[in-house]
């Protein structure tokens, strides 16, 4: 009987997770026109842009829009192709837009040619977003870098953003970087549990 209950609970949480992913994908697709407009404004100002995505469909739509002026970086590409994208973005004046999956392009690469970073969608893990932001803030970056996150009022994206901020507070409290009172810690943790 207990096993049956647990099984049902697991099934429900998996269903919730799938629905959440579908919601995130839907919002990512809705964000694309705004992201494209921001990219085009940055390009008009002579800037190079990194766009981070979470899903392959959003990456494809943005890449198709910018055609030969864009390169992609995602998990299904070979390491040679990924490196080629990085090199093209860094060294070729015609390549203005780098569109990368947060997980595959968010670590270990240098994209200092960019001065604008746009998250069309973002990751559940605060560290992954921060790592991705840091691609443009590498040694050799002499310019200011602007980072934008697409957030929409009253959607899962703003809810996620709040949760990420709370997670960051909890992590920095655990790491001793931030001093919170016992009451503040209790409030933070209970907010996470409610979610």
Secondary structure by P-SEA (a helix, b strand, c coil): caaaaaaaaaaaaaaaaaaaaaaaaaaaaaaaaaaaaaaaaaaaabbbbbbbbccaaaaaaaaaaaccccccccccccaaaaaaaaaaaaccccccbbbbcccccccccccccccbbbcccccccaaaaaaaaaccccccccbbbbbbbbcccccaaaaaaaaaaaaaaaaaaaaccccccaaaaaaaaaaaaac
